[in-house]
């Protein structure tokens, strides 16, 4: 950013503010506002965040702030680019009224900040980003209101679920119908394997109940790259489900040794195989093949409207532990435009 002009915009009117990228000398204060609120330990939290961000390769040039007056940052937002041409949006929470103003003023400042941050990031990141995402919790009403007012689309409500890996699944018939089989996907370096996975995913998107609005906003190849980046990609735990030799579904699992967990990155079946009890069979089979891993639990996220999937997870012993609200915005370069 040192060699690039600073992006800035002034929003006029009562209580006008300047929204711009954060300069390096301002980063501790801006990061403190983002992660530490305005308590006595906020600046230390900001310093620690900057250290962690640099260690994880997060570009702090994408940290933006709202300045009602010179030298005072009252709201901050951060864009973090991810694999699959997506980026996560993070936003500061409510601040002290004596510094940040009334709740109404803070809401207006957050909305102005988000609008300019998203526009600036889209301009500077170009083709490298096709989709912005945000995942506030249901308790963060201030964030939900701001993301909506800034033009992001509420995609769905997500339930996060988990189960102990040691929990035995309900026993049942694991015989597969004639012509249906489940097998490890193989190497994604093989163009034919990649094409079959692409086909399987696209079949599962037909009339899906799992964030259906997302399907048209990303290319399938971007989705695959995003799935690979979750945890530690190992093709031995990615499975294709075929019917008469044609790809009709998949179960994608990724271990995370650091967290001693296994993430169900994605599971889906095409219309041809739905309603046959195959979802629970395929997930039970996939989890059984991970028993050699040194992990404690399996986790997943599911759209609250996807009752069939939630029923499968419940039957296998998954319980809900958190919820998030999914917001998205497609860029001009994305397939959704």
Buried (B, 14 or more C-beta within 10 A) or exposed (E): BEEEEEBEBEBEEEEEBBBBBBBEEBBBBBBBBBBBBBEEEBBEBBBBBBEEBEEEEBBBBBBBBBBBEEEEBBBBBBBBBBEBBBBEBBBBBBBEEEEBBEEEBBBBBBBBBBBBBBBBBBEBBEEEBBBBBBBBEEEBEBBBBBBBBBEBBBBBBBBBBBBEBEEEBEEEEEEBEEEBEBEEBBEBEEEEBBEBBBBBBBBBBBEBBBBBBBBEBBBBEBBBBBBBBBBEBEBEBBBBBBBEEEBBBBBBBBBBEEEEBBBBBBBBBBEBBBEEEBBBBBBBBBBEEBEEBEBEBBBBBBBEEBEEBBEBBEBBBBEBEEBBBBBBBBBEBBBBE
